[in-house]
Amino acid sequence: MGIVVEAKGKDAKRIRSIDDLDVSPSIISKLKDAGYTTLESLVTASAQDLSVTLGIPLPSAIKIINAAREALDIRFKTAKEVKLERMNIGRITTGSKALDQLLGGGIETKTITEFFGEFGTGKCFSGDTAVMGIYREGWMDIQAIQDLYYRLSRKYGEGVFDGGKIVWLDRSLDARNRFDVVTLGQGGLALREPMAIYKEWVDRLILIRLSNGSRIYVTPSHPVLALSIDGPRWIRSMHVGRGDIVVGVAKHVVRDIVNRITSGDYTPSAQNIDLEWDGFSLHRVVDVEYVDYRDYVYDLVVPETHNFLSPEGVVMHNTQLCHQLAVNVQLPPEKGGLGGTAVYIDTEGTFRWERIEAMARGRSIDPDEAMEKIFFIRAVGSDHQIAIVEELRELIPEKNIKLVIVDSVTGHFRAEYPGRENLAVRQQKLNKHLHQLQSLAEIFNIAVVITNQVMARPDVFYGDPTVAVGGHIVGHAPGIRIQLRKSRGNKRIARVIDAPHLPEGEAVFVITETGIADVTE
């Protein structure tokens, strides 16, 4: 809706763009040179900054900003008007009717939707990573994970999953091949039966050398349990640096576990092992480097805790939805899309064109056309991340962008501002960035989706120890917060954590080769 302003002569005109403002051509030129190329970019501008930038009196700057706001219908509105606007909000289907229903119809425009939770299937460890298996027949074996995969795949077969191969370890296996692993849970160590073992080919790994002589070979997105000002928490290996402290389990605890198992003091998949704080070991990171690998990496999928204990005492931890939404937004409205394009801001190297291709085929969209409508950029730091979002004010109307994805929103901020002494600066900067994103969503009527890292707190003995990072700043900024967690096989459970207009509830969906779908069982 444009406003009518006085024009030269008796005629009046509607303000539809910067060029329609009732100011001189030289001021319009200065506005564009300063980056104010759209009415939307003026709406959130500071009058003081605009006055200084253009070299005009403050009242004139205020008049320009107010004209832009009125042109975009930013004013006091009645509750009924707000209701009518809410009824016309756009939504993007996730691909799962159950998840769409949980979200009130899909991913909404004009708001930020945050997804946080456990990391994916894993694709984490080098093939020589040792697995300490406690078998149902009362014996224990330490075996390289690649050898374990080979033995089980030969006996039970393997399937295709998430870009790799998987062997499902269901409870119908014969007793000789059913085993537990030691895992770090809410109240200490516990024994859990893995539900699957997975492998995928990668070209490079990160090598983390520890002060005790241990070497950890993992993928860049693999989580490592590290010590922070908030206590132990999971951080991705790409954010681990020299001097950081990696948390493990003390060797005397591992020896005690072995002794109890070999003596017959063991209950399959049920027994908890008390672990006091002196049972943890702390190892300083001596060096971190990327190394060529060109081989398979492996992971054990462990229910509930999603980690397992290696014989050395190292705790080994185990974005599909964002890829799916980047495809679905291109669908016409009658098929659950917005008929637009997407921006994918990748901060951690999680974007995979292969998944876009597969998901596009699953939606009967030409894969090349789908990829042409996704604008990808890798953010190399927090300042770069903020600058990218600022540039979107020009790109959104030009490229018909209807969805902006930031995966993940907090990674660079945590890596660049570690420690309590930097906490205030980090939170202020993160707060500014989230307000940037919210402004884009509201002004341009687009959907903004962010993913967030999680931290596991072993000191939480009751309830869910997995919490999103970012504190109250991230906790209050998104309009909708959804927690994701794993279920059996390729199932995922989504739960509404915070949304003013949505009831509490959960939805189960599956990740297939062609994307997100409903459970068919």
C-alpha positions as CSV (number, residue, x, y, z in Angstrom):
1,M,0.0,0.0,0.0
2,G,1.6,3.3,-1.1
3,I,1.0,6.7,0.5
4,V,-0.1,9.8,-1.5
5,V,2.4,12.6,-1.2
6,E,2.2,16.0,-2.7
7,A,3.8,16.2,-6.2
8,K,4.5,19.0,-8.5
9,G,1.3,20.3,-10.0
10,K,-2.1,19.0,-9.0
11,D,-1.3,15.3,-9.5
12,A,-0.2,13.0,-6.8
13,K,1.7,9.7,-7.0
14,R,2.1,6.6,-4.9
15,I,5.4,5.8,-3.4
16,R,6.4,2.3,-4.7
17,S,10.2,2.6,-4.7
18,I,13.1,4.8,-3.6
19,D,12.8,6.7,-6.9
20,D,9.2,7.8,-6.0
21,L,10.3,9.7,-2.8
22,D,9.5,13.4,-2.9
23,V,13.2,14.4,-2.6
24,S,15.8,15.7,-5.1
25,P,17.5,13.4,-7.6
26,S,20.8,14.1,-5.8
27,I,19.4,12.8,-2.5
28,I,18.1,9.7,-4.2
29,S,21.5,9.1,-5.7
30,K,23.1,9.5,-2.3
31,L,20.6,7.0,-0.8
32,K,21.5,4.4,-3.4
33,D,25.2,5.0,-3.0
34,A,24.9,4.5,0.8
35,G,23.1,1.1,0.2
36,Y,19.5,2.3,0.7
37,T,18.2,0.9,-2.6
38,T,14.7,-0.2,-1.4
39,L,12.0,1.2,0.8
40,E,12.5,-1.8,3.1
41,S,16.1,-0.8,3.7
42,L,15.0,2.7,4.9
43,V,12.4,1.4,7.3
44,T,14.9,0.2,9.9
45,A,17.4,3.0,9.3
46,S,18.5,5.3,12.1
47,A,17.4,8.9,11.4
48,Q,20.7,10.1,13.0
49,D,22.8,7.9,10.8
50,L,20.8,8.8,7.7
51,S,21.3,12.5,8.4
52,V,25.0,12.1,8.7
53,T,25.4,9.9,5.7
54,L,23.3,12.1,3.3
55,G,24.4,15.4,4.8
56,I,20.9,16.6,5.4
57,P,19.1,18.0,8.5
58,L,17.7,15.5,11.0
59,P,14.1,16.5,10.4
60,S,14.5,15.8,6.6
61,A,16.0,12.3,7.4
62,I,13.0,11.6,9.7
63,K,10.6,12.6,7.0
64,I,12.2,10.3,4.5
65,I,12.1,7.3,6.9
66,N,8.5,8.0,7.8
67,A,7.5,8.2,4.1
68,A,9.0,4.8,3.6
69,R,7.2,3.4,6.6
70,E,3.9,4.7,5.5
71,A,4.4,3.4,2.0
72,L,4.9,-0.1,3.4
73,D,1.9,0.4,5.7
74,I,4.0,0.2,8.9
75,R,1.7,1.9,11.4
76,F,-0.5,1.3,14.4
77,K,-3.1,-1.3,13.5
78,T,-6.2,-2.7,15.1
79,A,-6.2,-6.3,16.4
80,K,-8.7,-7.1,13.6
81,E,-6.3,-5.9,11.0
82,V,-3.5,-8.0,12.5
83,K,-5.8,-11.0,12.4
84,L,-6.5,-10.5,8.7
85,E,-2.8,-10.2,8.1
86,R,-2.1,-13.4,10.0
87,M,-4.6,-15.2,7.9
88,N,-2.7,-14.2,4.7
89,I,0.7,-15.3,6.0
90,G,2.6,-17.6,3.6
91,R,3.7,-21.1,4.6
92,I,6.2,-23.6,3.3
93,T,5.5,-27.3,3.6
94,T,8.1,-29.4,5.2
95,G,7.2,-32.5,3.2
96,S,5.5,-34.1,6.2
97,K,1.8,-33.5,6.9
98,A,2.4,-34.4,10.6
99,L,5.2,-31.8,11.0
100,D,3.2,-29.2,9.0
101,Q,0.3,-29.7,11.3
102,L,2.5,-29.3,14.4
103,L,3.8,-26.0,12.9
104,G,0.3,-24.7,12.2
105,G,0.4,-25.4,8.4
106,G,4.1,-25.2,7.7
107,I,7.1,-22.8,8.0
108,E,5.6,-19.3,8.4
109,T,6.7,-16.1,6.7
110,K,7.3,-12.9,8.7
111,T,8.9,-14.8,11.6
112,I,12.1,-16.8,12.5
113,T,11.8,-20.5,12.9
114,E,14.6,-22.2,14.9
115,F,15.4,-25.9,14.8
116,F,17.8,-27.3,17.3
117,G,18.6,-30.7,18.6
118,E,20.9,-33.7,18.2
119,F,23.4,-33.9,15.4
120,G,22.5,-36.2,12.4
121,T,23.4,-39.7,11.8
122,G,27.0,-39.0,12.4
123,K,29.5,-39.9,9.6
124,C,32.1,-39.2,12.2
125,F,35.0,-41.5,12.9
126,S,37.9,-43.0,11.0
127,G,37.7,-46.8,10.4
128,D,40.3,-47.7,13.1
129,T,38.3,-46.1,15.9
130,A,38.0,-48.8,18.6
131,V,34.5,-50.0,19.8
132,M,34.2,-51.7,23.2
133,G,31.3,-54.1,22.7
134,I,29.7,-55.9,25.7
135,Y,27.9,-59.0,24.2
136,R,24.8,-60.6,25.5
137,E,26.5,-63.9,26.0
138,G,28.7,-62.3,28.7
139,W,31.9,-61.6,26.9
140,M,33.6,-58.4,25.8
141,D,35.4,-57.5,22.6
142,I,37.4,-54.5,21.5
143,Q,37.3,-54.1,17.7
144,A,37.9,-51.5,15.0
145,I,34.6,-50.0,13.9
146,Q,35.4,-50.8,10.3
147,D,35.9,-54.4,11.1
148,L,32.7,-54.5,13.1
149,Y,30.8,-53.0,10.2
150,Y,32.3,-55.5,7.8
151,R,31.4,-58.5,10.0
152,L,27.8,-57.3,10.6
153,S,27.1,-56.2,7.0
154,R,28.2,-59.6,5.7
155,K,25.8,-61.4,8.0
156,Y,22.8,-59.1,7.9
157,G,23.2,-57.0,4.7
158,E,23.4,-53.2,4.3
159,G,21.1,-50.6,2.9
160,V,21.3,-47.1,1.5
161,F,20.8,-44.2,3.9
162,D,21.6,-40.4,4.0
163,G,24.3,-40.6,1.3
164,G,26.0,-43.7,2.7
165,K,25.4,-47.3,3.8
166,I,23.8,-48.6,6.9
167,V,23.3,-51.9,8.8
168,W,20.2,-52.0,11.0
169,L,20.8,-53.8,14.3
170,D,17.3,-54.8,15.3
171,R,16.5,-57.0,18.2
172,S,15.9,-60.0,16.1
173,L,19.7,-60.5,15.8
174,D,20.9,-63.7,17.3
175,A,22.3,-63.4,20.9
176,R,25.9,-63.8,19.8
177,N,25.8,-60.6,17.7
178,R,23.8,-58.4,20.0
179,F,26.0,-56.1,22.1
180,D,25.9,-52.9,24.2
181,V,28.3,-50.0,24.4
182,V,29.2,-47.8,27.3
183,T,27.6,-44.4,26.8
184,L,27.5,-41.0,28.7
185,G,24.0,-40.2,29.7
186,Q,22.1,-37.9,32.1
187,G,23.2,-39.4,35.4
188,G,26.6,-40.8,34.4
189,L,27.6,-43.8,32.3
190,A,25.1,-46.4,31.1
191,L,25.0,-49.4,28.8
192,R,22.9,-49.1,25.6
193,E,22.3,-51.2,22.6
194,P,23.1,-49.5,19.3
195,M,20.3,-49.4,16.7
196,A,22.6,-49.2,13.6
197,I,26.1,-48.9,12.3
198,Y,26.8,-46.5,9.4
199,K,29.5,-45.6,6.9
200,E,30.1,-43.0,4.3
201,W,33.1,-42.0,2.0
202,V,34.9,-38.7,2.8
203,D,38.1,-37.1,1.4
204,R,39.4,-35.3,4.4
205,L,39.3,-35.5,8.2
206,I,40.3,-33.4,11.1
207,L,43.1,-34.7,13.3
208,I,43.0,-33.6,16.9
209,R,46.1,-34.4,19.0
210,L,45.7,-34.5,22.8
211,S,48.2,-33.9,25.6
212,N,47.9,-37.6,26.7
213,G,49.2,-38.7,23.3
214,S,45.8,-39.7,21.9
215,R,44.8,-38.8,18.3
216,I,41.2,-38.3,17.2
217,Y,40.4,-38.5,13.5
218,V,36.9,-37.1,12.9
219,T,34.8,-35.2,10.3
220,P,34.7,-31.4,10.7
221,S,31.0,-31.6,11.9
222,H,31.7,-34.3,14.4
223,P,31.0,-33.1,18.0
224,V,33.7,-33.3,20.6
225,L,32.9,-33.1,24.4
226,A,34.9,-30.0,25.5
227,L,35.1,-28.0,28.7
228,S,33.6,-24.5,28.6
229,I,32.6,-21.8,31.2
230,D,29.2,-23.6,31.3
231,G,30.8,-27.0,32.0
232,P,31.2,-29.9,29.5
233,R,29.4,-29.4,26.2
234,W,29.4,-30.8,22.7
235,I,31.1,-28.6,20.1
236,R,31.9,-29.4,16.5
237,S,35.5,-30.4,15.8
238,M,36.0,-27.6,13.3
239,H,35.6,-25.2,16.2
240,V,38.2,-26.9,18.4
241,G,41.5,-25.1,18.7
242,R,44.9,-25.5,20.3
243,G,44.7,-25.1,24.1
244,D,41.1,-26.2,24.3
245,I,40.2,-28.9,26.9
246,V,38.6,-32.2,25.7
247,V,36.7,-34.1,28.3
248,G,37.0,-37.9,28.6
249,V,36.4,-40.6,31.1
250,A,39.3,-41.4,33.4
251,K,41.1,-44.7,32.6
252,H,40.5,-46.0,36.1
253,V,36.8,-45.8,35.5
254,V,37.2,-47.6,32.2
255,R,39.2,-50.4,33.9
256,D,36.5,-50.6,36.6
257,I,33.8,-51.0,33.9
258,V,35.8,-53.8,32.2
259,N,36.4,-55.6,35.6
260,R,32.7,-55.4,36.4
261,I,31.7,-56.7,33.0
262,T,34.2,-59.6,33.0
263,S,33.2,-60.6,36.5
264,G,29.5,-61.0,35.4
265,D,28.3,-57.9,37.3
266,Y,26.3,-56.6,34.3
267,T,22.7,-56.2,33.1
268,P,22.2,-55.7,29.4
269,S,21.0,-52.3,28.2
270,A,19.8,-51.3,31.6
271,Q,22.6,-50.8,34.1
272,N,23.7,-47.2,35.1
273,I,27.3,-46.7,36.2
274,D,27.7,-43.9,38.8
275,L,30.2,-41.3,37.6
276,E,31.4,-38.5,39.9
277,W,33.2,-35.5,38.6
278,D,36.6,-37.0,39.5
279,G,35.8,-39.8,37.0
280,F,36.3,-37.4,34.1
281,S,39.7,-36.8,32.5
282,L,40.8,-33.5,31.0
283,H,43.2,-33.4,28.0
284,R,44.6,-30.2,26.4
285,V,44.4,-30.0,22.6
286,V,48.0,-29.8,21.4
287,D,47.3,-29.4,17.7
288,V,44.4,-29.5,15.1
289,E,44.9,-30.0,11.4
290,Y,43.0,-31.2,8.3
291,V,44.4,-34.4,6.8
292,D,43.8,-36.3,3.6
293,Y,41.8,-39.4,4.2
294,R,39.9,-40.7,1.1
295,D,38.2,-43.6,2.8
296,Y,35.1,-44.5,4.7
297,V,34.1,-43.0,8.0
298,Y,31.8,-44.8,10.5
299,D,29.3,-44.2,13.3
300,L,27.3,-46.2,15.8
301,V,23.8,-44.9,16.2
302,V,23.1,-45.1,20.0
303,P,19.6,-44.3,21.2
304,E,18.9,-41.5,23.7
305,T,22.6,-40.5,24.3
306,H,24.0,-40.7,20.8
307,N,27.6,-41.3,22.0
308,F,29.8,-44.2,23.0
309,L,32.9,-44.6,25.1
310,S,36.1,-45.8,23.4
311,P,38.6,-48.0,25.4
312,E,40.8,-44.9,25.7
313,G,38.1,-43.1,27.6
314,V,37.3,-40.7,24.8
315,V,33.5,-40.0,24.4
316,M,32.6,-40.2,20.7
317,H,29.4,-38.4,19.6
318,N,27.1,-39.2,16.8
319,T,20.4,-30.8,8.1
320,Q,18.2,-32.5,6.3
321,L,15.2,-30.1,7.0
322,C,17.0,-27.0,5.7
323,H,17.8,-28.7,2.4
324,Q,14.2,-29.8,2.0
325,L,12.8,-26.3,2.7
326,A,15.1,-24.8,0.1
327,V,13.5,-27.1,-2.5
328,N,9.9,-26.9,-1.2
329,V,9.8,-23.1,-1.2
330,Q,10.1,-23.3,-5.0
331,L,6.7,-25.1,-5.3
332,P,3.6,-23.1,-6.3
333,P,1.4,-22.1,-3.3
334,E,-1.2,-24.8,-4.2
335,K,1.5,-27.4,-3.6
336,G,2.8,-26.0,-0.4
337,G,5.4,-23.6,-1.6
338,L,5.7,-19.9,-2.2
339,G,6.9,-19.9,-5.8
340,G,10.1,-18.3,-4.8
341,T,13.8,-18.8,-4.4
342,A,16.0,-19.5,-1.3
343,V,19.2,-18.3,0.3
344,Y,21.4,-20.8,2.1
345,I,24.0,-19.2,4.5
346,D,26.3,-22.1,5.5
347,T,28.5,-21.4,8.5
348,E,29.7,-25.0,9.1
349,G,30.1,-26.7,5.8
350,T,26.8,-28.7,6.0
351,F,25.4,-27.8,2.6
352,R,25.2,-30.8,0.2
353,W,24.1,-30.3,-3.4
354,E,23.6,-34.1,-3.7
355,R,20.7,-33.9,-1.2
356,I,19.2,-31.0,-3.1
357,E,19.3,-33.0,-6.2
358,A,17.6,-36.1,-4.6
359,M,15.0,-34.0,-2.9
360,A,14.1,-32.1,-6.1
361,R,13.6,-35.4,-7.9
362,G,11.3,-36.4,-5.0
363,R,9.2,-33.3,-5.7
364,S,9.2,-33.8,-9.5
365,I,11.3,-30.7,-9.9
366,D,14.2,-30.6,-12.4
367,P,17.3,-30.8,-10.2
368,D,19.3,-28.3,-12.2
369,E,16.4,-25.8,-12.1
370,A,16.0,-26.3,-8.4
371,M,19.7,-25.7,-7.7
372,E,19.6,-22.5,-9.9
373,K,17.0,-21.2,-7.5
374,I,19.1,-21.7,-4.3
375,F,21.7,-19.0,-3.7
376,F,24.4,-20.5,-1.5
377,I,27.1,-18.6,0.3
378,R,29.6,-19.8,2.9
379,A,30.0,-17.4,5.8
380,V,33.6,-17.4,7.0
381,G,33.1,-15.4,10.2
382,S,30.5,-13.6,12.3
383,D,31.2,-10.2,10.7
384,H,30.9,-11.8,7.2
385,Q,27.7,-13.5,8.4
386,I,26.2,-10.2,9.4
387,A,27.3,-8.5,6.2
388,I,25.7,-11.2,4.1
389,V,22.3,-10.6,5.8
390,E,22.7,-6.9,5.2
391,E,23.3,-7.5,1.5
392,L,20.0,-9.4,1.3
393,R,18.0,-6.3,1.5
394,E,18.9,-5.7,-2.2
395,L,18.9,-9.3,-3.3
396,I,15.5,-10.3,-1.9
397,P,13.3,-8.2,-4.2
398,E,15.7,-8.7,-7.2
399,K,15.7,-12.6,-7.0
400,N,12.2,-13.2,-5.6
401,I,13.7,-14.7,-2.4
402,K,11.0,-16.2,-0.1
403,L,13.2,-18.2,2.3
404,V,16.5,-17.4,4.1
405,I,18.3,-20.2,5.9
406,V,21.2,-19.8,8.3
407,D,22.9,-23.1,9.3
408,S,24.0,-22.6,12.0
409,V,23.3,-19.2,13.5
410,T,25.6,-19.4,16.5
411,G,28.7,-21.3,15.3
412,H,31.0,-18.4,14.4
413,F,29.9,-16.3,17.4
414,R,30.9,-19.1,19.8
415,A,34.2,-19.8,18.1
416,E,35.3,-16.1,17.9
417,Y,34.1,-15.0,21.4
418,P,35.1,-17.8,23.8
419,G,35.1,-17.4,27.6
420,R,33.1,-15.4,30.1
421,E,35.1,-12.3,29.5
422,N,33.8,-12.2,25.9
423,L,30.2,-13.2,26.7
424,A,28.7,-9.7,26.7
425,V,30.2,-8.7,23.4
426,R,29.2,-12.1,21.8
427,Q,25.6,-11.8,23.0
428,Q,25.2,-8.2,21.9
429,K,26.5,-9.0,18.5
430,L,24.3,-12.1,18.2
431,N,21.3,-10.1,19.3
432,K,22.0,-7.5,16.5
433,H,22.2,-10.3,14.0
434,L,18.9,-11.9,15.1
435,H,17.2,-8.6,14.9
436,Q,18.6,-8.2,11.3
437,L,17.0,-11.5,10.4
438,Q,13.7,-10.7,12.1
439,S,13.6,-7.4,10.2
440,L,14.0,-9.1,6.9
441,A,11.2,-11.6,7.7
442,E,8.7,-8.8,8.7
443,I,9.6,-6.2,6.0
444,F,9.8,-8.5,3.0
445,N,7.2,-11.1,4.2
446,I,9.7,-14.0,3.9
447,A,10.4,-17.1,6.0
448,V,13.6,-17.2,8.0
449,V,14.9,-20.6,9.3
450,I,17.9,-20.9,11.6
451,T,19.5,-23.9,13.0
452,N,21.3,-23.8,16.4
453,Q,24.0,-25.9,18.0
454,V,23.3,-27.8,21.1
455,M,25.3,-28.5,24.3
456,A,24.9,-31.6,26.4
457,R,25.2,-31.0,30.2
458,P,26.2,-34.1,32.1
459,D,25.4,-32.3,35.3
460,V,21.7,-32.4,34.4
461,F,20.4,-35.6,36.1
462,Y,16.7,-35.1,35.5
463,G,14.9,-34.0,32.3
464,D,16.6,-33.3,29.0
465,P,20.3,-32.5,29.3
466,T,20.4,-31.3,25.7
467,V,19.8,-27.5,25.4
468,A,20.3,-25.0,22.6
469,V,23.2,-22.6,22.9
470,G,23.0,-18.8,22.8
471,G,21.3,-18.2,26.1
472,H,18.3,-15.9,26.5
473,I,19.2,-13.9,23.4
474,V,18.5,-16.9,21.0
475,G,15.8,-18.2,23.3
476,H,13.6,-15.1,22.9
477,A,14.4,-14.0,19.3
478,P,12.8,-16.8,17.2
479,G,9.0,-16.7,16.9
480,I,8.9,-20.6,16.8
481,R,11.4,-22.9,18.4
482,I,11.4,-26.6,17.5
483,Q,13.5,-29.3,19.1
484,L,14.5,-32.3,17.0
485,R,15.6,-35.6,18.4
486,K,16.2,-39.1,17.0
487,S,13.9,-42.0,17.1
488,R,14.4,-45.6,15.8
489,G,15.8,-45.9,12.3
490,N,15.4,-42.9,10.1
491,K,12.6,-41.4,12.2
492,R,12.8,-38.0,13.9
493,I,10.6,-36.4,16.6
494,A,9.9,-32.7,16.5
495,R,8.6,-30.9,19.6
496,V,7.3,-27.4,20.0
497,I,9.4,-25.7,22.6
498,D,8.2,-22.1,22.3
499,A,5.6,-20.6,20.0
500,P,3.0,-18.1,21.2
501,H,0.3,-19.3,18.8
502,L,0.9,-23.0,18.7
503,P,-0.1,-25.6,21.3
504,E,2.5,-27.9,22.8
505,G,2.9,-31.2,20.9
506,E,5.1,-33.6,19.0
507,A,5.2,-34.9,15.5
508,V,7.1,-37.9,14.0
509,F,8.5,-37.8,10.5
510,V,11.1,-39.8,8.5
511,I,14.2,-38.9,6.5
512,T,14.2,-40.9,3.2
513,E,16.5,-40.9,0.2
514,T,14.2,-38.3,-1.5
515,G,13.7,-36.1,1.6
516,I,11.3,-35.5,4.5
517,A,8.1,-37.6,4.6
518,D,5.4,-38.9,6.9
519,V,5.7,-42.2,8.7
520,T,4.0,-44.9,6.6
521,E,3.9,-47.7,9.2
